[in-house]
Amino acid sequence: MKKTRINHFTMTVASSNAEFRKMFEDMLTQIPDGPGSCIVIGYKDQDSQIIDLVKNTTRLRKAVRSGTKNWNDKSVSRYRWIQESAKTKGFDTIKIQIID
């Protein structure tokens, strides 16, 4: 029997910061806590766009959870950066796709 695992996780873009944070944290628990890569994709109707690419040789989950990015010349958490990018570009849903 072949082992299978889910390699993508989808969440809606919530208007509430607390609601978005909770869904993001729930999604993070499903990301493998070992080496790997993933892409964050935003969807609006039938259109999609890559928001971010995350690679880590030791702990992917930690890189997604505690990584930082620049937003308007300020360093912000990756979670906040993804949230702001999704809202600015008007995405309805976000998907994190694990790359094997």
Buried (B, 14 or more C-beta within 10 A) or exposed (E): EEEEEEEEBEBBBBEEEEEBBEBBEEBBEEBBEEEBBBBBBBBBEEEEEEBBEBEBEEBBBEBBBEBEBEBEEEEBBBBBBBBBBBBEEEBEBBBBBBEE
